[in-house]
């Protein structure tokens, strides 16, 4: 669980850096979708953090993977269509990479429990 939380924190840090950059309106809307996904992930993880693995809801993999998939999808769209600076593009690529990593970690961690 610690690795999952650390990866979420990394995404949140990159998200904050992206928000602090000069975003056009289209990109700002897509970045807001990343925020929504992060809030959902954080809420789900906070709800189960103190529970023993055997008490995790059966839907937890789906409940976490859905917002992670949204983050991954929006970052792909941003890379394909949004006018990004080189710095913004690097940040979005990192968020995308971390989202894919997080998806795989969630699947592995919660399916073994």
Secondary structure, DSSP 4 states (H G I P E B T S, - for coil): -HHHHHHHHHHHHHHHHHHHS---HHHHHHHHHHHHHHHHHHHHHHHHTTS-GGGS-TTHHHHHHHHHHHHHHHHHHHHHHS---HHHHHHHHHHHHHHHHHHHHHHHHHHH-
